[in-house]
Amino acid sequence: MKVLIGCEESGIVRDAFIRRGHEALSCDLNPSRRPGPHYQGDVFDVMDFPWDLAIFHFPCTHSSVSGAKHFAAKKLDGRYYAGNALWLRGWRYALERIPRFAFEHPVSVISTLFRKADQTIQPWQFGHGETKATSLWLHNLPPLGPTQIVDGRASRIHRMAPGPDRARERSETYAGIADAMADHWGRLAIEAAA
């Protein structure tokens, strides 16, 4: 199966699919932090390829409710509108081209501007003892089922110290969630193609 992981520089989700035998490509404006198939550029450059499945992680800088106190300033200079329009454009573009896809985002204004997320997941449902609510908007994909519920739910991401890599580290997908995506959605797409 051919899988596109859009707006991912970490390579974590891409590599989860590759380990299961899929052909996967990550794409981001930044280089990949892990070796592997990666297109450094605009995700719209590669969306016309005949992908079987795609998972998108469009930037949340201007839409996440954790930064709502900055929305007024971002509306004045247009960042709020441009950031959210990018997500919405991505959805419409994918809808015309890719049979199965998911859009991942933290709790954000997308639920108001577009529609409520199909599912909100937490790392502690997938083997990580942490909290970080992540919303999923799904097209022709079922919700992810928990794979390993753990105790000790810390909010490490929320308490992360400021620094030059903070935004990048906060946006990284947990390996347990990536594995669940590759296991559940990868198998579903293969069964549908058979």
Residue, then its C-alpha position, 0 to 999 in steps of 0.5 A: m500500500k502507498v501511504l503519504i504522511g503529510c507535514e511530518e518531519s520526525g519520520i515516526v509515522r512513516d517508519a511505522f508503516i514501512r516496518r509493516g511492509h508499506e511504501a510510505l513517504s513523509c513530507d514536510l517543509n523541513p528535512s526529515r530527522r530520521p533517514g528514510p523516504h522524505y520529500q522536503g517541500d510543500v505537501f500539495d506537490v505530492m498529493d496528486f500521486p495515487w496514494d491509498l492512504a494519507i495521514f496529515h499533520f498540518p501546522c497547529t500554530h495558529s489554531s490550537v486552543s492552547g494558544a487562544k490568548h494570541f488569536a486576537a493578534k493573529k487575526l490582526d496580521g492574518r496568521y489565524y486565517a491563513g493557518n486555518a485556511l491551509w488545514l481546510r484547503g488540505w482537507r478539500y484537496a485530499l477529499e478529491r484525490i485520496p480514498r482514505f485519510a486522517f487529519e491530526h490536530p490538537v484541540s483547536v478551532i478546526s472543530t468550530l470552523f469545520r466540524k467536530a473531530d471524529q475522535t480524540i485520543q490520548p498517548w496513555q491509550f497507546g502505551h505512553g504514560e502521558t496526556k496530550a489530547t489529539s483530535l482526528w478527523l477521519h475520511n473512510l477510516p474507523p476510529l483508532g482503538p486503544t492498544q495499551i492503556v497505562d497509568g501515571r498520566a503526566s502532562r509532560i508536553h504541557r510542562m515542557a520548558p521553553g527552548p529552540d526545539r520546544a515546538r518541534e518536540r511538542s508536535e512529535t507523534y508518539a510511537g504507540i499512536a503511530d504503531a496503532m495507525a499503521d496496524h489498524w489503518g494499514r490493515l484496513a486499506i490492504e483488506a479493502a484492496a483485496 
